[in-house]
Structure formats: C-alpha cells, structure tokens
C-alpha cells in the first residue's frame, strides 16, 4: 500500500515548473514580488494520501483540483498576506476543495502551506465530513474556521513532518513511519472538517460572480497564449463593463485587470526567451510582439519582477 522512498523534494526557480508540482492539482503561477521567483516542495507519499509541504514567493495563483482528488489546505507562515477566492485570510482558516474545485489566491509576501491530497471517493469514509459538506460536492470549495485546538494540533504534526522531511527524509523510507503519519493526519483532518456548523466562513457578497469573471477571463487568455490580450477585449468577450471587470480582479487579486494582463504578458516574454531554439531572438522583437512599446520601462519592470535582465534570461537559456 505504501511506496518506498516516501519523500520527494523539489526547488523551483520558474513559475512554469510549479504547474504540476502538486499531484492532483493544476497550478498556474504569476509572480508579483520584487526579485527572482522561488518555490519549494516536499511531498510525502503515504499510499492513497499525499502531504504536500510548500513555500512560494509573492505571487498570484490559479489552481484547480483534479476531478478524482480532494484537498485540505492549511496556510502556515506568511498567511496574513493571503486572499483566497476573494476571502482575506483569517487565523486558523482551513480551505477544503472537492474534485474540480477552483482556487484563486494571491499572497503579497512569501508564504508556506500544507496540503493533504486524497481520492475523492475516500473523503466520506475516511474523514466523515459534516452533512452537506462542500467536500462531497464536485467543484465545491469552502473555508472553515475550526476549533483552535484542532488547528494547533494539525500544525504541530505538519511542522514536525516538514522538519523531518527536510533534515532526515530517510525516516519516511520506512513503511511504518509513513503509515503512522498517515494515521495522525487523517485523524486531525477528520476533526478539521467535522466541526460545528457555525464555523464556516461565508464568502463576501458577490464573490462567486467575481470569481466566475476571473476564471472565464483566465480561460480565454489561456486559449490565446500566442498573442497579448488587453482589458477592452476581455470586456467584449465576457460581456461585462470595464468597472465590473476591474471590480472582479481587484477583489480577487488586489490589482487591476491592466496590471494582471501586463504581468501575464511579461511571463509570456520570459517563456519565449527561455524556449529559444536555433536562432537567438532579438529581445526587442519579443518585447514588441507582446505589446511592450516602451523598451526602457519594459527592461526595468522585467528586472523588478524576475530579478534579472531580459538578456540575463536569454544567456541562461542558451547555456
């Protein structure tokens, strides 16, 4: 039931590397902080259950769970800077996501988190969530604020597992070690998702509508990755006003659609520079092709976001 070599550790320096880093989760990341992007992940495999222990620099993220997986996520360090599905983080908040659920998150500071991933059909027998739990509804997600003692107990187990995975990963090569961790995690997870009914955190009024607008906008952008997209086009395609689009992006990510699209286009430039094959592309032509006409400002913004100049990126890619 339990595979050998239970810990996998990864270091990421590019947002694209994070896309499938968490088994059962598709994750698209857009850096927003000054300096280079950085992320790390320890994954402890316990048969049908996986504990992902991650940390990431300031960024926006668009995540979706696989249809056959459910997640429990507990923010750790730096969580006070998080907004999750337009809901500002509250101490002790736990996120629950059924198969096919979406999560839009933004953190203005480096953050760390723990995610427990398990098969969707194992949620009810293993965790026994409260009747009507969103964990049992395909595409469902909810934020809970369980008893602080439950959250503290979960954090103690998770932080101890993280320390062991970092300093003595061979501990989890033993089947019984992984079995014991799995048992402890499922017990605290059961307590976290089976609380009193009055601890569910309600989303702000209109949050679902705003989230749908952002998700539709992202879906349109991803189907047109070969060219830059601008706010006016999004308004026309989504049939929403400029103020409605702006309200959705500010509530979700704390930035304007213009800023979001600029960051996306900047990431597209970086991807183009990194994927060069054969003839070396001119940085100027790549920048112009993605809508950056003020080349001096482009170079300044690029370095502020990625911690290096476009030419540095090109040199590293060629190497």
Order of alpha helices (4+ residues) and beta strands (2+ residues): beta-beta-beta-beta-beta-beta-beta-beta-beta-beta-beta-alpha-beta-alpha-alpha-beta-alpha-alpha-alpha-alpha-alpha-alpha-alpha
